[in-house]
Amino acid sequence: MNRPRLAIVGLTACSGCQLSLLNCEAELPLLLGQVQFELFPLACSPVQMAEQYDATLVEGCCTTAHEAELLQELRSRSRLLIALGTCAVWGGVATLRSDTPREQLREQVYGPQPPSDDGLPQPLSAYVAVDACLTGCPPEKHELLALLADLLRGNLPVRGVAPVCSDCRMRENLCLLQERDQLCLGPLTLGGCGARCPSMGVACEGCRGPAPETNLAEAMAVYQQKGFDEQTVTARLHRFCPEWRHG
């Protein structure tokens, strides 16, 4: 049986999602026997685009015309295109100042500069059709391995629905919001991380993006009871997912 031809490419991001896969040291030898990495610039050379891929995993959001062209080219050559990580799925930290003109931000940081092709940072779905998503900043190693296992079986990953609070309850953690009066975004954030931060006494920052079907209005009422106004909570939500403002 032919091994699936896989591409893993990064756009505007920190490469943490790809590094999470490379950190699967024990599993990588087995993966190399099951998957053919045709394009993976972070880990493999030479970097040369093939005619066709069974699946392409793309990390990061799209911020430039060059990245948009690359993304569209990858889409045209891939049977499946998968958004890898919170930036690819929701926009991530690169979208933090999307309400400010890019040229103004560029001048504030670098001083007067020639015009650039920088555009408004957007998740992949703003440019191309996305077949599946794996959120997380970065995704958990077990989620990445499960994704590759699904692809080997010819399946797409099933997105989770439970919030981080479910992970907390499974680990019998104290509720940082209700019992410690901390601004924890666990009630609104997609779980699957095993409540990594709350388990260490650190409030959830919302890095995995919104859990589906959450009651944002009810959650806001609880936050306000704990002394957190809506503006503060909303600003925290927007750091990883600007679409949360429409919730």
Backbone bond lengths (Angstrom), bond angles and torsions (degrees), N, CA, C in turn:
res aa  C-N    CA-C-N  psi(-1)  N-CA   C-N-CA  omega(-1)  CA-C   N-CA-C  phi
1 M - - - 1.461 - - 1.525 109.43 -
2 N 1.321 115.85 133.77 1.453 120.53 179.22 1.527 110.62 -69.09
3 R 1.309 114.69 139.92 1.460 118.57 176.60 1.526 109.67 -75.05
4 P 1.353 117.97 141.47 1.473 120.24 176.50 1.514 111.01 -60.30
5 R 1.325 115.87 139.12 1.465 121.56 179.51 1.522 107.69 -91.09
6 L 1.330 115.87 120.48 1.455 121.72 -171.11 1.525 110.79 -121.24
7 A 1.334 115.69 138.60 1.462 122.02 172.19 1.518 108.61 -118.24
8 I 1.328 116.70 140.01 1.467 122.51 176.05 1.519 107.07 -131.35
9 V 1.329 116.37 115.74 1.458 121.71 -170.84 1.527 109.12 -131.11
10 G 1.327 117.01 144.65 1.456 122.13 177.55 1.516 111.62 -111.77
11 L 1.324 116.62 137.20 1.461 122.96 171.66 1.527 107.31 -102.75
12 T 1.332 118.35 -137.76 1.467 120.60 178.91 1.524 109.30 -73.50
13 A 1.313 116.37 105.87 1.466 121.58 -176.08 1.520 108.41 -169.55
14 C 1.314 115.54 -177.23 1.469 121.14 -177.80 1.518 112.51 -100.12
15 S 1.325 117.87 -2.62 1.471 124.85 -177.34 1.521 112.92 73.97
16 G 1.334 117.18 6.90 1.459 119.75 -178.65 1.514 113.56 -64.25
17 C 1.340 117.12 -32.86 1.466 119.70 -179.55 1.525 110.26 -67.83
18 Q 1.338 117.04 -41.79 1.456 120.02 177.33 1.529 110.75 -67.47
19 L 1.327 116.75 -38.34 1.463 120.03 179.51 1.530 111.46 -64.20
20 S 1.338 116.56 -30.82 1.464 119.17 177.51 1.526 111.06 -61.37
21 L 1.335 115.37 -36.78 1.465 118.74 176.04 1.521 110.77 -69.12
22 L 1.332 117.25 -42.92 1.466 120.15 179.32 1.530 111.70 -66.18
23 N 1.330 117.00 -21.73 1.464 120.40 177.60 1.524 112.84 -78.15
24 C 1.317 117.19 -3.62 1.472 120.60 175.93 1.529 108.85 -83.05
25 E 1.339 115.87 59.97 1.461 120.20 -171.58 1.523 112.68 -57.82
26 A 1.324 117.38 -41.80 1.462 120.05 -176.21 1.522 112.18 -67.85
27 E 1.322 116.53 -29.33 1.463 120.23 -174.60 1.531 113.36 -94.79
28 L 1.334 117.51 -18.16 1.467 120.36 -174.76 1.537 113.82 -59.09
29 P 1.331 119.66 -41.94 1.472 117.56 178.04 1.520 112.70 -58.41
30 L 1.319 117.31 -39.59 1.458 120.55 177.58 1.524 110.84 -67.20
31 L 1.343 116.52 -40.32 1.464 120.28 179.58 1.528 111.19 -61.87
32 L 1.330 116.29 -39.79 1.459 119.96 -178.14 1.521 111.57 -64.44
33 G 1.325 115.94 -23.22 1.454 119.38 176.29 1.515 113.48 -85.06
34 Q 1.335 116.09 -13.29 1.465 120.54 -175.98 1.524 113.31 -109.79
35 V 1.336 116.55 -27.86 1.468 121.90 -174.02 1.522 109.26 -124.34
36 Q 1.306 116.60 140.51 1.452 121.61 176.29 1.528 108.86 -102.55
37 F 1.335 116.32 106.85 1.458 120.80 -179.83 1.534 108.78 -79.28
38 E 1.317 115.77 100.37 1.458 121.43 -176.24 1.530 112.41 -83.88
39 L 1.326 116.39 -30.25 1.472 120.77 -179.09 1.519 107.95 -147.57
40 F 1.323 115.74 110.41 1.475 121.08 -177.86 1.532 106.34 -153.18
41 P 1.350 117.62 74.56 1.475 120.83 -171.92 1.522 114.36 -55.95
42 L 1.340 117.88 -30.14 1.457 119.26 -178.14 1.521 111.64 -69.08
43 A 1.338 116.77 -24.57 1.459 119.03 -172.07 1.519 114.51 -125.91
44 C 1.334 117.85 -21.47 1.454 120.16 -172.06 1.526 110.82 -130.03
45 S 1.310 116.04 152.42 1.454 121.93 173.26 1.537 107.36 -137.89
46 P 1.313 119.31 156.32 1.469 126.18 0.71 1.527 112.12 -76.89
47 V 1.322 115.01 162.31 1.462 120.97 178.27 1.523 107.77 -93.58
48 Q 1.299 115.72 103.53 1.460 120.63 -177.96 1.516 108.51 -145.32
49 M 1.322 117.25 128.46 1.449 121.67 -176.49 1.525 110.69 -78.08
50 A 1.337 115.47 131.21 1.457 121.00 178.50 1.522 110.11 -86.70
51 E 1.324 115.04 170.31 1.464 119.66 -179.54 1.521 111.74 -70.30
52 Q 1.334 117.22 -35.25 1.456 120.25 -173.82 1.523 110.13 -149.87
53 Y 1.333 115.13 142.49 1.457 121.81 175.26 1.523 108.99 -125.46
54 D 1.322 115.58 145.53 1.461 118.96 172.98 1.526 110.32 -71.08
55 A 1.325 116.29 -36.31 1.470 120.39 177.95 1.524 109.16 -154.47
56 T 1.326 115.10 144.36 1.464 121.67 174.98 1.515 108.62 -125.78
57 L 1.332 115.65 127.72 1.458 122.48 175.70 1.518 107.49 -102.75
58 V 1.322 116.85 125.46 1.461 120.93 -177.20 1.519 109.36 -119.23
59 E 1.328 115.34 122.70 1.465 122.17 176.00 1.524 109.34 -96.50
60 G 1.329 116.93 146.62 1.456 121.33 172.29 1.513 113.64 93.39
61 C 1.327 115.18 163.19 1.461 120.28 176.50 1.521 109.11 -94.80
62 C 1.315 115.59 170.52 1.458 122.28 -176.04 1.529 108.36 -101.44
63 T 1.342 117.08 122.84 1.464 120.32 -174.79 1.520 114.19 -125.91
64 T 1.319 118.81 -13.35 1.460 120.25 -176.82 1.526 110.24 -131.50
65 A 1.329 115.10 163.49 1.463 120.15 177.29 1.524 110.65 -62.28
66 H 1.332 116.00 -37.24 1.472 119.84 178.66 1.525 110.25 -62.20
67 E 1.331 117.04 -44.22 1.462 119.80 179.61 1.517 110.96 -65.30
68 A 1.328 117.67 -38.64 1.463 120.81 178.35 1.529 110.52 -61.99
69 E 1.324 117.20 -41.85 1.463 121.16 178.64 1.527 110.74 -65.09
70 L 1.341 116.39 -43.37 1.462 120.79 178.59 1.527 110.44 -61.92
71 L 1.323 116.26 -44.39 1.461 120.61 -179.10 1.526 110.75 -62.19
72 Q 1.304 117.51 -44.07 1.462 121.01 179.59 1.526 111.20 -66.02
73 E 1.328 116.64 -35.89 1.462 119.87 176.79 1.524 110.83 -65.82
74 L 1.324 116.58 -43.52 1.462 120.61 177.53 1.522 111.05 -62.65
75 R 1.315 116.70 -39.56 1.462 120.80 178.25 1.533 110.69 -60.37
76 S 1.314 116.10 -43.22 1.465 119.93 -177.55 1.530 112.17 -68.42
77 R 1.331 117.51 -22.28 1.458 121.37 -177.25 1.526 112.76 -101.47
78 S 1.330 118.21 0.48 1.466 121.23 -172.33 1.522 111.65 -117.99
79 R 1.321 114.75 131.16 1.466 118.12 174.49 1.521 109.93 -65.85
80 L 1.328 116.26 -40.23 1.461 122.04 177.10 1.515 109.05 -127.81
81 L 1.325 116.96 138.38 1.463 121.48 173.33 1.518 108.42 -123.48
82 I 1.319 115.51 126.08 1.462 121.64 -172.67 1.525 109.76 -120.46
83 A 1.325 116.26 127.38 1.462 122.15 175.57 1.519 108.69 -77.79
84 L 1.331 116.16 121.49 1.463 122.00 -173.91 1.522 110.23 -109.61
85 G 1.323 116.69 108.10 1.455 121.42 176.46 1.514 113.24 96.83
86 T 1.315 115.10 164.13 1.468 121.92 -174.10 1.521 112.94 -60.49
87 C 1.333 117.89 -39.41 1.471 119.23 -179.67 1.515 111.17 -62.27
88 A 1.328 116.95 -42.22 1.454 120.87 -179.78 1.523 111.42 -69.17
89 V 1.326 116.68 -36.16 1.470 120.76 -175.77 1.521 111.99 -81.77
90 W 1.354 116.78 -44.78 1.460 120.52 -170.99 1.529 114.36 -117.98
91 G 1.295 118.84 -14.35 1.460 121.27 -176.37 1.514 112.28 115.50
92 G 1.329 117.24 -42.15 1.451 121.62 174.14 1.519 114.57 68.64
93 V 1.318 115.31 -162.42 1.460 121.18 -172.07 1.527 112.81 -66.04
94 A 1.321 117.83 -23.43 1.469 119.54 179.49 1.523 112.33 -65.47
95 T 1.319 116.80 -17.23 1.470 120.97 -179.10 1.526 112.85 -94.82
96 L 1.329 117.06 6.81 1.464 120.42 -174.16 1.526 113.33 -55.80
97 R 1.332 117.04 -39.77 1.455 120.40 -176.65 1.525 111.68 -110.57
98 S 1.314 116.13 37.90 1.463 119.71 -177.73 1.524 113.19 -69.01
99 D 1.329 116.63 -12.22 1.461 119.39 177.99 1.531 112.02 -86.09
100 T 1.333 117.23 0.05 1.463 122.53 179.16 1.525 109.06 -114.10
101 P 1.333 119.01 134.59 1.471 120.37 179.37 1.530 111.55 -53.45
102 R 1.334 116.25 137.25 1.452 121.19 -175.86 1.532 112.38 -62.17
103 E 1.336 116.62 -38.42 1.465 118.92 -179.38 1.521 111.05 -64.83
104 Q 1.343 116.52 -33.50 1.463 119.90 177.26 1.528 110.34 -66.30
105 L 1.331 116.95 -43.58 1.461 120.36 178.19 1.528 110.85 -64.59
106 R 1.313 115.65 -41.25 1.464 120.56 -179.99 1.528 110.78 -60.35
107 E 1.332 116.83 -43.03 1.463 120.66 -179.19 1.520 110.97 -69.16
108 Q 1.342 117.64 -36.57 1.457 120.32 178.85 1.527 111.51 -62.80
109 V 1.321 116.45 -34.96 1.463 120.60 -176.52 1.523 111.72 -87.50
110 Y 1.339 116.96 -45.22 1.465 120.49 -170.47 1.533 114.17 -109.99
111 G 1.338 117.19 -6.94 1.452 119.27 -173.88 1.511 110.30 82.85
112 P 1.333 117.48 -174.83 1.472 120.50 -179.00 1.528 111.24 -57.03
113 Q 1.324 115.28 127.95 1.451 121.68 -177.94 1.525 110.21 -137.45
114 P 1.332 117.71 155.53 1.472 119.73 173.24 1.518 110.32 -62.50
115 P 1.314 117.96 154.34 1.475 120.16 177.02 1.526 110.60 -56.47
116 S 1.308 114.88 145.94 1.465 120.25 -179.00 1.523 108.95 -121.74
117 D 1.330 114.83 175.20 1.463 119.16 177.45 1.521 111.37 -95.00
118 D 1.332 116.25 13.55 1.462 119.27 177.98 1.518 110.39 -59.75
119 G 1.310 115.38 133.76 1.455 120.58 176.67 1.508 110.71 -117.77
120 L 1.299 115.83 -171.00 1.456 120.91 178.37 1.522 108.68 -75.18
121 P 1.328 118.67 121.48 1.473 119.81 -179.97 1.519 111.42 -57.80
122 Q 1.310 115.67 133.55 1.463 121.71 -176.49 1.522 110.06 -139.64
123 P 1.329 117.43 150.79 1.467 119.38 171.21 1.527 110.24 -67.14
124 L 1.311 116.36 165.38 1.466 120.69 -175.89 1.517 112.41 -58.45
125 S 1.326 116.53 -35.82 1.463 120.60 -175.40 1.522 113.06 -64.39
126 A 1.330 118.02 -15.01 1.460 120.82 176.75 1.522 111.54 -74.57
127 Y 1.341 117.18 -15.71 1.462 121.48 -175.83 1.524 113.73 -116.70
128 V 1.325 117.13 -35.10 1.462 120.39 -175.51 1.529 109.65 -141.15
129 A 1.326 114.87 165.26 1.460 120.27 173.53 1.525 108.91 -73.77
130 V 1.318 115.90 132.14 1.464 122.35 -179.71 1.524 108.22 -111.96
131 D 1.329 116.83 127.71 1.460 121.03 -175.42 1.521 113.44 -84.10
132 A 1.333 116.53 -28.40 1.464 120.08 -179.43 1.521 108.76 -160.22
133 C 1.324 115.75 159.87 1.470 121.64 -178.13 1.522 109.46 -130.96
134 L 1.320 114.39 144.99 1.461 121.13 170.77 1.521 106.36 -133.15
135 T 1.334 116.03 103.39 1.456 120.32 -175.01 1.526 110.45 -86.41
136 G 1.324 115.00 177.48 1.463 120.91 -178.38 1.514 110.30 124.97
137 C 1.333 116.32 149.83 1.461 121.43 -177.92 1.537 109.53 -131.76
138 P 1.345 117.18 74.31 1.466 127.43 -1.41 1.518 110.89 -90.50
139 P 1.355 117.66 175.00 1.467 119.10 171.99 1.523 110.96 -59.90
140 E 1.302 115.22 152.85 1.466 119.99 177.31 1.534 110.09 -70.60
141 K 1.316 116.40 149.48 1.459 120.47 -179.05 1.521 111.35 -58.07
142 H 1.330 116.94 -41.59 1.463 118.42 -178.61 1.524 111.61 -66.18
143 E 1.343 116.74 -28.84 1.459 119.82 177.19 1.526 110.86 -70.43
144 L 1.322 117.19 -40.57 1.461 120.82 177.59 1.524 111.27 -63.44
145 L 1.321 116.85 -43.47 1.459 120.11 179.34 1.524 110.92 -66.39
146 A 1.324 117.30 -38.37 1.465 120.60 177.02 1.523 110.92 -64.68
147 L 1.354 116.58 -38.21 1.457 120.78 177.05 1.528 110.75 -60.36
148 L 1.321 117.26 -47.69 1.463 120.52 179.87 1.524 111.05 -64.98
149 A 1.323 117.33 -37.04 1.465 120.36 176.86 1.524 110.70 -63.99
150 D 1.321 116.64 -40.69 1.471 119.93 176.87 1.521 110.83 -61.48
151 L 1.337 116.91 -44.05 1.460 120.51 -179.69 1.529 110.93 -62.87
152 L 1.325 117.05 -38.22 1.466 120.29 178.16 1.522 111.59 -65.01
153 R 1.319 117.02 -30.83 1.468 121.13 178.25 1.527 112.09 -86.41
154 G 1.330 115.92 -2.63 1.465 118.79 -178.99 1.509 113.55 82.93
155 N 1.332 117.53 18.98 1.464 122.05 -178.52 1.517 110.61 -111.41
156 L 1.323 115.22 161.97 1.453 121.51 170.43 1.528 108.89 -100.65
157 P 1.328 117.63 148.78 1.473 119.16 179.59 1.518 111.51 -66.08
158 V 1.299 115.60 145.30 1.468 121.96 176.50 1.523 108.28 -91.39
159 R 1.318 116.69 124.50 1.460 119.96 -178.52 1.520 110.44 -73.76
160 G 1.326 115.47 140.82 1.450 120.14 177.43 1.523 111.70 -71.85
161 V 1.311 116.14 165.95 1.465 121.11 -179.98 1.521 112.02 -129.33
162 A 1.335 117.91 -20.46 1.461 120.92 -174.40 1.525 110.75 -78.62
163 P 1.338 117.91 145.58 1.466 121.16 178.19 1.521 112.10 -80.21
164 V 1.317 115.74 171.93 1.462 121.70 178.67 1.527 110.75 -58.91
165 C 1.325 116.87 -30.71 1.470 119.81 178.58 1.529 111.65 -54.74
166 S 1.333 117.55 -35.06 1.463 120.39 178.57 1.519 110.60 -63.94
167 D 1.335 116.38 -40.91 1.461 119.60 176.66 1.523 110.87 -63.30
168 C 1.330 115.80 -39.29 1.465 119.79 179.24 1.523 111.39 -61.86
169 R 1.317 115.91 -43.93 1.471 119.60 -179.20 1.520 110.95 -65.06
170 M 1.344 116.26 -37.98 1.459 119.35 178.49 1.526 110.95 -63.09
171 R 1.331 116.02 -30.87 1.467 119.90 -179.84 1.528 112.28 -94.53
172 E 1.335 115.62 2.38 1.467 122.09 177.77 1.523 111.73 58.75
173 N 1.326 115.86 40.22 1.465 120.52 176.96 1.518 111.32 -79.57
174 L 1.308 116.02 152.62 1.455 120.39 167.84 1.532 108.60 -67.32
175 C 1.326 116.79 144.28 1.460 120.20 178.33 1.528 108.74 -79.05
176 L 1.331 115.69 115.50 1.459 120.00 -177.08 1.523 111.75 -68.49
177 L 1.327 117.40 -27.43 1.463 120.74 178.68 1.520 111.31 -77.80
178 Q 1.319 116.19 -52.87 1.459 120.12 -174.18 1.522 113.05 -78.24
179 E 1.336 116.65 -36.64 1.459 120.01 -172.91 1.528 114.05 -102.28
180 R 1.334 116.86 -20.39 1.464 119.93 -178.79 1.534 112.15 -119.14
181 D 1.332 117.31 -0.47 1.479 122.89 178.09 1.532 112.33 56.01
182 Q 1.320 116.96 36.37 1.462 121.62 175.91 1.523 109.87 -98.31
183 L 1.324 115.97 150.59 1.461 121.11 178.35 1.527 108.30 -77.84
184 C 1.320 115.53 86.69 1.452 122.43 -178.55 1.525 108.64 -105.36
185 L 1.330 117.15 129.27 1.461 121.89 -178.30 1.529 112.69 -93.26
186 G 1.311 116.30 13.55 1.459 120.58 -179.64 1.516 115.00 -54.41
187 P 1.352 120.24 -38.38 1.469 119.41 -179.43 1.524 113.85 -63.28
188 L 1.334 117.78 -21.52 1.463 121.43 -174.52 1.525 113.40 -109.93
189 T 1.317 117.41 -10.36 1.467 121.68 -170.99 1.516 111.18 -99.63
190 L 1.331 115.64 139.78 1.460 121.12 179.45 1.521 110.74 -63.00
191 G 1.309 116.27 130.18 1.455 121.81 -179.86 1.516 112.24 -81.99
192 G 1.323 114.57 -168.27 1.457 121.15 -177.46 1.513 112.79 115.66
193 C 1.332 115.65 -11.08 1.469 121.15 -179.22 1.517 111.98 -89.71
194 G 1.331 117.11 -2.10 1.453 119.07 -176.04 1.509 113.21 72.13
195 A 1.345 115.85 22.38 1.475 121.11 -178.48 1.523 110.50 52.26
196 R 1.322 115.38 47.82 1.462 121.16 -175.27 1.524 112.16 -54.80
197 C 1.337 117.69 -48.58 1.473 120.30 -176.99 1.521 112.78 -73.92
198 P 1.346 119.18 -51.25 1.469 118.43 179.22 1.522 113.83 -58.30
199 S 1.327 116.20 -29.94 1.470 118.94 179.63 1.516 111.86 -66.09
200 M 1.341 116.66 -19.15 1.465 121.48 176.74 1.520 111.36 -104.55
201 G 1.347 116.24 14.06 1.456 120.55 178.79 1.510 114.13 79.81
202 V 1.335 118.04 14.10 1.463 122.93 -179.93 1.518 108.59 -106.41
203 A 1.322 116.88 126.03 1.462 120.84 -177.19 1.519 111.00 -62.59
204 C 1.332 116.26 144.67 1.459 121.99 177.63 1.524 109.57 -62.71
205 E 1.348 115.90 133.01 1.461 122.05 -178.61 1.522 112.67 -97.93
206 G 1.338 118.10 -2.93 1.453 120.39 178.26 1.510 114.71 82.81
207 C 1.335 118.40 21.24 1.468 120.27 -171.53 1.519 113.15 -70.20
208 R 1.325 118.87 -15.63 1.461 120.19 -179.36 1.526 112.61 -92.23
209 G 1.320 116.78 0.96 1.456 119.46 178.62 1.520 111.95 82.60
210 P 1.343 116.76 177.70 1.462 120.83 -171.30 1.522 113.50 -72.97
211 A 1.320 115.31 138.38 1.459 120.63 168.57 1.525 108.20 -75.94
212 P 1.323 118.56 141.04 1.465 120.06 -179.05 1.524 111.89 -68.63
213 E 1.304 114.61 150.25 1.468 122.73 172.46 1.525 113.20 62.87
214 T 1.333 117.72 28.82 1.457 119.19 174.14 1.522 109.85 -82.37
215 N 1.303 115.66 152.18 1.462 121.66 179.63 1.525 108.09 -94.44
216 L 1.345 115.20 89.60 1.460 120.17 -175.15 1.530 111.47 -63.08
217 A 1.341 117.20 -39.20 1.466 120.59 -178.64 1.530 110.93 -63.25
218 E 1.324 117.05 -43.89 1.464 120.57 179.28 1.522 110.89 -66.50
219 A 1.342 115.89 -40.36 1.457 119.09 178.65 1.524 110.92 -63.07
220 M 1.330 116.99 -40.95 1.462 120.41 178.52 1.528 110.53 -61.14
221 A 1.315 116.79 -36.97 1.463 120.08 178.57 1.526 110.66 -63.32
222 V 1.330 116.61 -39.47 1.467 120.66 178.41 1.523 110.37 -66.89
223 Y 1.340 116.38 -43.06 1.463 119.55 178.86 1.532 111.08 -60.74
224 Q 1.309 116.14 -41.49 1.462 119.43 -179.98 1.522 111.00 -65.94
225 Q 1.327 117.04 -35.17 1.463 119.97 175.97 1.527 111.27 -62.66
226 K 1.331 115.33 -29.82 1.457 120.74 -179.77 1.526 112.38 -89.05
227 G 1.331 116.40 2.70 1.461 119.81 175.23 1.502 115.73 96.11
228 F 1.355 118.54 11.82 1.457 122.14 179.81 1.519 109.13 -106.65
229 D 1.335 116.64 116.10 1.461 118.82 -178.38 1.527 109.92 -74.25
230 E 1.339 114.79 163.36 1.464 120.77 -174.46 1.527 112.03 -61.70
231 Q 1.326 117.74 -36.21 1.455 120.45 -179.18 1.532 111.14 -63.23
232 T 1.326 116.33 -41.66 1.462 120.57 179.56 1.517 111.21 -64.65
233 V 1.322 116.46 -44.86 1.463 120.66 -179.43 1.527 110.40 -65.49
234 T 1.333 115.95 -44.91 1.461 119.92 -178.44 1.521 111.61 -62.57
235 A 1.335 116.84 -41.18 1.461 120.43 178.12 1.524 110.62 -60.63
236 R 1.316 116.87 -38.69 1.468 120.61 178.53 1.535 110.61 -67.04
237 L 1.313 116.68 -40.01 1.465 120.90 179.83 1.524 111.84 -64.24
238 H 1.335 116.56 -35.83 1.455 120.91 -173.74 1.514 113.33 -72.89
239 R 1.310 118.62 -12.96 1.461 119.61 -174.18 1.526 112.34 -63.84
240 F 1.312 116.99 -31.36 1.457 119.74 179.90 1.522 112.84 -113.19
241 C 1.322 117.15 -20.90 1.466 119.29 -175.28 1.523 109.83 -144.30
242 P 1.331 118.06 94.63 1.470 119.42 179.75 1.523 113.00 -63.67
243 E 1.343 117.62 -22.73 1.453 120.11 178.91 1.513 112.09 -65.79
244 W 1.316 117.32 -15.85 1.457 120.55 -179.60 1.517 111.57 -61.46
245 R 1.321 116.85 -21.70 1.461 120.48 -179.77 1.525 111.91 -65.59
246 H 1.357 115.57 -19.75 1.444 119.84 179.43 1.513 112.46 -90.60
247 G 1.339 117.13 -0.25 1.460 119.60 -176.21 1.482 113.02 -73.02
